[in-house]
Amino acid sequence: MSTMPSDRTPDSTLAFLREGYRFVGDRCDRLGTDVFQTRLLLEPTICLRGREAAELFYDEERFVRRGAMPVRGQRTLTGVGGVQGLDGQAHLVRKAMFMSIMTPAAIRRLGEIFDEQWRAQLQVWAGSGPVALYDEVGRILTRTVWAWAGVPLAEADVPRRTAEMHAMIEAPAAVGPRHWRGRLGRRHAQRWAGELIERVRAGAVPAPEGSALAVVAGHRDERGLPLPRRIAAVELLNVLRPTVAVDRYVVFAALALHDHPHWRDRLPGDDAATEQFVQEVRRYYPFFPVAAARVRRSFRWRGYAFPQGRRVLLDLYGTNHHPDVWPEPERFRPERFAGWRDDPFGLVPQGGGDHYTGHRCAGEWITIELMKRAVTNLTGAMTYRVPPQDLALDLGAMPALPPGGLVLDGIRPAEGVRPPR
């Protein structure tokens, strides 16, 4: 029997909020381990990183998600009662609902709408001064996913809906006004989504067959019952919000093109290189910091005790930068993905395991599609400049982003690129 290494600080919550993405990895390095125990929010917590840790963490026989995410995260980011906190048959049935809309044809259509929206906005950018890419792409993605999901959206409502999505995304690890903006954004968006679900069910609003709106409104749970209005609203937002969150990955892709300009010449017309580039952006840059679960029943791993009910955090960022999995992890090297086969426990920016039966993000394929489209537009559909600005990523901020959202200016459509009809 071994004693698990420990961060002996009485409570590490403030350190976690201060150090962000580096919190788990720095302690693992200092303790010479990939597993240690600490206290977060006054609760004993086990922290893990690495491929073997990810494979353990996504073992549904050993871990459950119910009650794992802190309430502050549920009341801002995911919503209370969403698929992320379900287990067993309830989770399988709910996850199948999400995966039913992730067909290759549906994902391709989402990408086509995104391209149309990007090309339309390109004409606006060309007639303006500097723009913050994060703000602009957030609104593009709002228009895109609302249209794809079959959700009505007036153009005048785009800024408000985008702001609500951003507020929810930025709130879980925030304190003070930013956190409360996230709660308010969640409350407003969930009320709106609930009213929309009710109107669809009453026949007052048409929902295109097979759309996310129609699927969520018509879904029946493991008992054969329709989702309660509040839960259906949560799950509709669990389609919309994560898609808008891809704006961060688009910013990171543009940042990588700026920092590694030789890739701008390699990517146009090369689908394989674009795929490699996108995967390396997902590996290298910070997105979700950790995933949470609870021990289903007591067991031992590597000689260490995992007591029943103990909260466990998997360091997603640290696993994506683990030197045993990724040689030279702090170097941006897209070519490492040449000939790469999907490893559900080595590359975990949006969770690991199986898409259909586990808690891996249902929208991962959407993310990859949208990122590839964005990179193609950045390298082939437009020219632009990146003026002097602070582009440093503060890994203590969760979620991380360049301070100004990556400002571009001098934007022009590339030769031969025409606005959509």
Helices and strands as residue ranges (DSSP letters): H 13-19, G 20-22, H 23-31, E 35-40, E 43-48, H 51-57, E 63-64, H 71-73, I 74-78, G 83-85, H 88-99, H 104-126, E 131-132, H 133-149, G 155-157, H 158-170, H 177-201, H 212-218, H 229-244, H 246-259, H 262-266, H 271-284, E 290-295, E 299-301, E 304-306, E 311-315, H 316-320, G 334-337, H 364-376, I 377-381, E 382-385, E 407-413
